[in-house]
Amino acid sequence: MSDNGGNKYADEVDILHVGAGIMSATLCSMLHELEPDWSQMIFERLDGPAEESSYPFNNAGTGHSALCELNYTPEKNGRIDVTKAQAINEKFQLSRQFWSYQVEHGVLKEPRAFINPCPHVSFAQGEDQIKYLRKRYDALSGNHMFPNMQFTDDRDTFAEKLPLMSQGRDFDAEPVAISWTDAGTDINYGSLTRQFLDGAKRNGTEIRYGREVTNIKREGNFWKVTVKNVHTGDSQVVRARFVFVGAGGYALDLLRKAGVPEVHGYAGFPISGMWLKTTNQELVQQHKAKVYGKAKVGAPPMSVPHLDLRVVDGEESLLFGPYGGWSPKFLKQGSYLDLFKSIRFDNIPSYLGVAATNIDLVKYLVSEVFRDFDGKVDMLHEYYPAADGKDWEVVVAGQRVQVIKPTAAPRFGSLEFGTALVNDQGGTIAGILGASPGASITPAAMLELLERCFGERMIEWQDKLLEMFPTYGKSLKRDKDAYDEQWAWTQKTLGLDGDHHLDTGVNPES
């Protein structure tokens, strides 16, 4: 190889990370705490960290904890199922704990740069949705994991809480209701990633940008990883004892190249998205919340409409969307050939099965692709009736690849919405597939990775793990005292314990 100076391998490391996003950054930091003597290296195909899914405007920036996201609380046989909501919430508390630990130990130096308090609101339109929202409120409001949740179908209270959304609204034509809690957060995963990686560099981790991993092959007890310099075209080979593939939409292809049998028959379905964005501060100051509604029939969960406050690098803005779209790219800065290159004989049945059983999704994506700017503004009017398109611009969101798992006939393939961890049987390589809640639950996903791939070390790591995750091994949904204790700690450490109510900014004395 041209870069290796005559040596077979350019480097040899204990842990090699593919991708410099929030997943790799979190695992790198966690492993350094557990095994500070292990050598680690990160390869990133782009020229900086967090430029794909972790980039702030490539995602919603929601600290997903099921406070307002209605797809986590489905209605089944007239009852609200809170199982998934509790599970997501519990995982997010692990995120808060890990971030707090890293703040206290100087790895994360500016919590307000990546996390800010932001009320989370659920929005219902029409009698059917209001009935559902009331049931949801009744099911969650008494639960300690959903603190101080409130509900109203009163138009005056609605206007007080959400003045922007009340402008131009005909409350007589269609009733509305909201539930809300002040316990929500807005998160800049780009800033969080950069702070983690700054800490990694201080600890000796080498991060190489402009380097694309093109192949991964097993060689004895090591993985032989081929890496191309995207600027020169030169390649080198690095040996690693363990490989983590945090490469977003490219993870599936790399795991396949590595010969990981656990992804046999897997396929990927890319879904893109767009936002409407405004930086008009007159509007922004009237909407200090994340407001989630119900998805349209056939829409994927990631396309649930929401009107969000964003805080990025000290600047506040509003995002509305996402608008679903379609592109064959597996990454935003990927290739139009990605989808076609991913087709294999073993996953063709998976693709065909999903196509046959998800007609509504196909129709939805087709309609979204052909929705023009005025059509996007029309959707915004459901949330903000007085919206003027002149105040808003289109921003392209990140690219997500939904996992298609092979299943038995007659379906052959199942489209999975969510985040999935895949590893080989020997626990020497692992990768993250899928989309939301993704970044919000990264520490929980990495804990699962440690349990699967480093199970023999978990006992000796236990004391350190309990330092990083004080509730590790406890059920927070059952242990209210443990929940309350960790909540108070993380609120204080992350700077979230002030008086943060649904402040619209309209009344300066509020």
C-alpha positions in Angstrom: 0.0 0.0 0.0 1.2 3.4 -0.9 1.0 5.1 2.5 2.6 2.3 4.6 6.2 3.0 4.0 6.9 -0.6 3.1 5.2 -2.0 6.2 2.3 -4.3 5.9 0.3 -2.3 8.4 0.3 1.5 8.9 -0.9 1.2 12.5 -2.2 -1.3 15.1 -4.8 -0.3 17.7 -7.0 -1.9 20.3 -10.1 0.0 19.2 -10.9 1.4 15.8 -13.9 3.6 15.3 -15.4 4.3 11.8 -17.1 7.7 11.8 -16.7 10.8 13.9 -20.3 11.2 15.0 -22.0 11.0 18.4 -21.9 7.2 18.5 -18.2 6.8 18.1 -17.4 9.8 20.3 -19.5 8.4 23.1 -18.0 4.9 22.9 -14.5 6.3 22.7 -15.0 8.3 25.8 -16.7 5.5 27.7 -13.9 3.0 26.8 -11.2 5.5 27.8 -12.8 5.6 31.3 -12.9 1.9 31.5 -9.6 1.0 29.9 -7.3 4.2 29.7 -4.4 2.1 28.4 -6.2 0.9 25.4 -5.2 2.6 22.1 -8.0 4.1 20.1 -8.2 5.6 16.6 -11.1 7.3 14.7 -11.4 7.5 10.9 -13.9 10.0 9.4 -14.5 10.3 5.6 -15.4 14.0 5.9 -13.0 16.8 7.0 -14.5 17.4 10.4 -16.5 15.8 13.2 -20.3 15.5 13.4 -20.9 16.6 9.8 -23.6 14.0 9.0 -26.4 12.8 11.3 -24.9 14.5 14.4 -24.8 18.0 12.7 -27.4 20.1 14.6 -29.7 20.9 11.6 -29.6 17.4 10.3 -31.7 16.3 13.2 -34.5 17.7 15.4 -32.2 18.2 18.4 -34.9 16.7 20.7 -33.7 15.0 23.8 -36.0 12.0 23.1 -37.5 10.8 26.3 -41.1 10.3 25.3 -42.3 13.4 27.0 -44.2 14.6 23.9 -43.6 12.2 21.1 -47.0 10.5 20.5 -45.6 7.5 18.5 -44.1 6.1 21.7 -47.6 5.9 23.3 -49.8 3.9 20.9 -53.5 3.3 21.8 -54.3 -0.4 21.9 -57.8 -1.7 22.5 -58.8 1.7 24.0 -55.9 1.9 26.4 -52.6 3.8 26.1 -49.6 1.5 26.1 -46.7 3.3 27.9 -44.2 0.5 27.7 -42.1 2.0 24.9 -42.3 5.5 26.4 -40.9 4.3 29.8 -38.2 2.4 28.0 -37.1 5.4 25.9 -37.3 7.7 29.0 -35.2 5.3 31.1 -32.5 5.2 28.3 -32.4 9.0 28.1 -31.7 9.2 31.8 -28.6 7.1 31.2 -27.5 9.7 28.7 -28.0 12.5 31.2 -26.0 10.6 33.8 -23.1 9.9 31.5 -23.0 13.6 30.3 -23.2 14.7 34.0 -20.3 12.4 34.9 -18.2 13.8 32.0 -19.0 17.4 33.0 -17.9 16.7 36.6 -14.7 15.2 35.3 -13.8 18.0 32.8 -14.4 16.0 29.6 -17.5 18.0 28.7 -16.6 21.6 29.6 -19.6 23.6 28.4 -23.0 21.9 29.1 -25.0 24.9 27.9 -23.3 24.6 24.5 -25.0 21.2 23.9 -28.1 21.0 26.2 -30.7 23.6 27.0 -34.1 23.4 28.8 -37.0 23.4 26.4 -40.6 22.5 27.3 -42.0 19.5 25.4 -45.6 19.8 24.2 -48.0 17.3 22.6 -50.5 18.9 20.2 -53.9 17.5 19.3 -56.3 18.7 16.6 -59.9 17.6 16.4 -62.1 15.6 18.8 -60.5 12.2 18.1 -57.0 13.4 18.7 -58.0 15.3 21.8 -59.6 12.1 23.3 -56.4 10.3 22.6 -54.3 13.0 24.1 -56.4 13.1 27.3 -56.1 9.4 27.7 -52.3 9.7 27.2 -52.1 12.5 29.8 -54.1 10.3 32.2 -51.7 7.4 31.7 -48.5 9.5 32.1 -49.2 12.4 34.4 -49.2 10.3 37.6 -45.9 8.6 36.6 -42.7 9.9 38.2 -40.9 9.6 34.9 -43.0 12.3 33.3 -42.8 15.1 35.9 -45.3 17.9 36.2 -47.2 17.0 33.1 -50.2 19.3 32.4 -53.2 19.2 30.0 -55.6 21.8 28.6 -58.2 22.1 25.9 -58.9 25.7 26.9 -58.3 28.1 24.1 -57.1 31.0 26.4 -54.5 28.7 28.1 -53.4 27.4 24.7 -52.9 31.0 23.5 -51.0 31.8 26.7 -48.7 28.9 26.3 -48.3 28.9 22.6 -48.9 32.4 21.3 -47.4 31.9 17.9 -49.5 28.8 17.2 -52.7 30.7 18.4 -52.2 33.5 15.8 -54.8 33.3 13.1 -56.3 30.1 14.6 -60.0 29.6 14.3 -60.7 27.7 17.6 -64.4 27.4 16.7 -63.7 25.6 13.4 -61.5 22.9 15.0 -60.9 22.3 18.7 -57.3 21.8 19.9 -55.6 20.6 23.1 -52.1 20.3 24.4 -50.2 18.5 27.2 -46.8 19.7 28.3 -44.0 19.4 30.7 -41.1 21.8 31.4 -38.7 18.8 31.8 -37.8 18.6 28.1 -34.5 19.5 26.5 -33.0 20.8 23.2 -29.7 19.2 22.3 -26.9 20.2 19.9 -25.4 16.8 19.2 -22.8 18.4 17.0 -21.4 20.4 20.0 -21.6 17.4 22.2 -19.7 15.3 19.7 -17.0 17.9 19.3 -16.5 18.2 23.1 -16.2 14.5 23.4 -13.6 14.3 20.7 -11.6 17.2 22.1 -11.4 15.2 25.3 -10.4 12.1 23.3 -7.5 14.0 21.6 -6.3 15.2 25.0 -6.3 11.5 26.1 -4.2 10.5 23.1 -6.8 9.2 20.7 -5.8 9.8 17.1 -8.5 11.2 14.9 -7.9 11.2 11.1 -10.3 13.2 8.9 -10.7 12.8 5.2 -10.2 9.1 5.6 -12.8 6.6 4.2 -12.9 3.0 5.4 -13.3 1.0 2.2 -13.0 -2.6 3.5 -12.9 -4.6 6.7 -11.6 -8.2 6.7 -10.9 -10.7 9.4 -7.3 -11.8 9.9 -6.7 -14.1 12.8 -7.4 -12.2 16.1 -7.5 -8.9 14.3 -9.5 -6.9 11.8 -7.6 -5.7 8.8 -9.2 -2.3 7.9 -8.4 -0.6 4.6 -8.6 3.2 4.7 -8.4 5.6 1.7 -7.3 9.2 1.9 -10.2 10.9 0.0 -8.0 13.8 -1.1 -5.0 11.9 -2.5 -6.5 8.5 -3.2 -3.8 6.7 -1.3 -4.7 3.8 0.9 -3.3 2.2 4.0 -4.2 -0.8 6.1 -4.7 -0.7 9.9 -5.0 -3.6 12.3 -7.5 -3.5 15.1 -8.6 -5.9 17.9 -12.1 -4.4 17.9 -14.0 -2.3 15.3 -17.0 -0.1 15.9 -18.9 1.0 12.8 -20.6 4.3 13.6 -20.8 5.2 9.9 -24.6 6.1 9.7 -26.1 4.8 6.5 -22.8 3.2 5.5 -22.7 1.0 8.5 -24.7 -1.8 6.9 -22.5 -2.1 3.9 -19.3 -2.1 6.0 -20.6 -4.8 8.3 -21.5 -6.8 5.2 -18.0 -6.4 3.8 -16.6 -7.6 7.1 -18.6 -10.8 6.6 -20.7 -10.3 9.8 -23.3 -13.1 9.4 -25.8 -11.3 11.6 -26.6 -8.9 8.8 -27.2 -11.6 6.2 -30.4 -10.7 4.3 -30.5 -7.1 5.8 -31.3 -4.2 3.6 -31.5 -0.5 3.9 -34.2 1.9 2.9 -33.0 5.6 2.8 -35.4 8.4 3.8 -34.4 12.0 3.5 -36.0 15.0 5.1 -36.3 18.8 5.0 -37.2 21.5 7.4 -38.7 24.9 7.2 -36.5 27.2 9.3 -36.9 30.8 10.5 -34.4 33.0 12.4 -36.9 35.9 12.6 -36.6 36.7 16.3 -40.0 38.2 16.5 -41.4 34.8 15.8 -38.8 32.8 17.7 -39.5 34.7 21.0 -43.1 33.7 20.8 -42.4 29.9 20.6 -40.1 28.5 23.3 -41.1 24.9 23.0 -40.9 21.7 21.0 -44.5 20.8 19.8 -45.1 17.3 18.4 -48.3 16.2 16.7 -49.6 13.1 15.1 -48.2 11.5 12.0 -50.2 11.3 8.8 -51.4 7.8 7.7 -48.5 6.0 6.1 -45.8 8.4 7.3 -42.7 7.0 9.1 -42.3 7.9 12.8 -39.3 10.1 11.9 -41.7 12.3 9.8 -44.1 13.2 12.7 -44.6 16.9 12.3 -43.2 19.2 15.0 -42.5 22.9 15.5 -39.3 23.3 17.5 -37.2 25.8 19.2 -33.5 25.2 18.4 -30.5 26.6 20.2 -27.4 26.2 18.1 -24.1 28.0 18.9 -26.1 30.6 21.0 -28.5 31.4 18.3 -32.3 30.6 18.6 -34.3 29.6 15.6 -37.5 27.6 14.8 -37.7 24.5 12.7 -40.9 22.9 11.3 -41.1 19.5 9.7 -39.6 17.2 8.9 -41.0 16.8 5.4 -40.3 13.3 4.1 -38.4 12.8 1.0 -36.5 10.2 -0.9 -33.0 9.9 -2.2 -31.0 6.8 -3.0 -28.1 8.2 -1.0 -27.3 6.4 2.3 -25.6 9.5 3.7 -26.4 13.2 3.0 -22.9 13.5 1.5 -23.1 10.1 0.0 -23.5 8.8 -3.6 -26.7 8.4 -5.7 -25.5 4.9 -6.3 -25.6 3.9 -2.6 -29.0 2.1 -2.8 -28.2 0.3 -6.0 -24.8 -0.9 -4.8 -26.4 -2.2 -1.6 -28.7 -4.7 -3.4 -27.6 -8.3 -3.0 -29.2 -11.6 -3.9 -29.7 -12.3 -0.2 -31.7 -9.1 0.5 -33.8 -8.8 -2.7 -36.7 -10.7 -1.0 -36.5 -8.2 1.9 -36.8 -5.3 -0.4 -39.6 -6.8 -2.3 -41.5 -7.8 0.8 -41.3 -4.3 2.3 -42.4 -2.7 -1.0 -45.4 -5.0 -1.1 -46.5 -4.4 2.5 -45.8 -0.7 2.8 -47.9 0.8 0.0 -49.0 3.7 2.3 -45.4 4.6 3.0 -44.5 4.6 -0.7 -47.5 6.9 -1.4 -46.5 9.2 1.4 -42.9 9.5 0.2 -44.1 10.1 -3.4 -46.5 12.9 -2.3 -43.7 14.5 -0.2 -41.2 14.5 -3.0 -43.6 16.5 -5.2 -44.6 18.9 -2.4 -43.4 22.4 -3.4 -42.5 25.3 -1.1 -46.1 26.6 -0.9 -47.3 23.0 -0.1 -44.8 22.9 2.8 -46.1 26.3 4.1 -49.6 24.9 3.9 -48.6 22.1 6.3 -47.0 24.7 8.6 -50.4 26.5 8.7 -51.8 23.5 10.6 -49.5 24.5 13.5 -49.0 28.2 12.9 -52.0 29.4 10.9 -50.7 33.0 10.4 -47.3 31.8 9.0 -45.9 33.8 6.1 -43.7 31.9 3.7 -41.4 34.9 3.4 -40.2 34.3 7.0 -39.1 30.7 6.3 -36.5 28.9 4.2 -36.0 25.3 3.3 -33.2 23.5 5.1 -32.2 19.9 4.0 -32.1 17.5 6.9 -29.9 14.5 7.4 -30.3 11.2 5.5 -31.5 8.2 7.5 -31.4 4.5 6.4 -34.2 2.5 7.9 -33.3 -1.1 8.5 -35.1 -3.9 6.6 -34.8 -7.2 8.5 -35.4 -10.5 6.6 -38.5 -12.3 7.8 -40.3 -15.5 6.9 -42.8 -15.7 4.0 -45.2 -14.2 3.1 -43.7 -10.9 4.2 -40.0 -11.6 3.6 -39.0 -8.2 4.9 -39.8 -6.0 7.9 -39.2 -2.3 7.9 -37.8 -1.4 11.3 -38.1 2.2 12.7 -35.7 2.8 15.5 -32.1 2.2 16.5 -30.6 -1.3 16.3 -27.2 -2.6 17.5 -25.6 -5.4 15.5 -22.5 -7.4 16.4 -20.7 -10.6 15.5 -20.9 -13.6 17.7 -17.3 -13.2 18.9 -17.9 -9.6 20.0 -15.1 -8.2 17.9 -17.0 -5.9 15.6 -20.3 -4.0 16.1 -22.3 -1.3 14.4 -25.3 0.9 14.8 -28.2 0.8 12.3 -31.4 2.8 12.0 -32.6 6.2 13.1 -34.6 7.9 15.9 -34.2 7.9 18.9 -30.6 7.3 17.9 -28.4 10.1 19.4 -30.6 10.6 22.4 -30.0 7.1 23.7 -26.4 6.7 22.6 -24.9 5.9 26.1 -27.6 3.2 26.6 -26.8 1.7 23.2 -23.1 1.7 24.0 -23.8 0.0 27.4 -25.6 -2.7 25.4 -22.5 -2.9 23.2 -20.2 -3.4 26.2 -22.5 -6.1 27.6 -22.6 -8.0 24.3 -18.9 -7.5 23.2 -17.0 -7.2 26.4 -19.2 -9.3 28.7 -16.2 -11.0 30.4 -15.0 -7.6 31.6 -18.3 -6.3 33.0 -17.6 -7.5 36.5 -14.3 -5.8 36.8 -15.7 -2.7 35.2 -18.7 -2.6 37.5 -17.5 0.0 40.0 -16.5 2.4 37.2 -19.7 1.8 35.4 -21.7 2.7 38.5 -19.6 5.9 38.8 -20.7 6.8 35.2 -24.2 5.5 35.5 -25.3 5.5 39.2 -28.6 3.7 38.3 -27.0 1.0 36.1 -28.8 -2.2 36.7 -31.8 -0.5 38.4 -35.3 -0.2 37.0 -36.0 3.5 37.1 -39.7 2.9 36.2 -40.0 0.9 39.4 -37.6 2.8 41.7 -39.0 6.4 42.1 -36.4 7.3 44.7 -33.5 6.3 42.4 -35.2 8.3 39.6 -35.6 11.4 41.6 -32.1 11.3 43.0 -30.4 11.0 39.6 -32.8 13.6 38.2 -31.8 16.1 40.8 -28.1 15.4 40.2 -28.3 15.7 36.4 -30.5 18.8 36.5 -27.9 20.5 38.6 -24.8 19.3 36.8 -26.1 20.0 33.3 -27.4 23.5 34.4 -31.0 22.6 33.9 -32.3 23.3 37.4 -33.4 26.9 37.0 -37.0 28.1 36.7 -37.7 27.0 33.1 -41.4 27.2 32.4 -43.1 27.6 29.1 -41.7 31.0 28.7 -42.9 32.6 25.4 -40.8 35.6 25.8 -43.9 37.8 25.3 -44.0 38.9 28.9 -40.5 40.1 30.1 -41.5 39.6 33.7 -42.5 35.9 33.2 
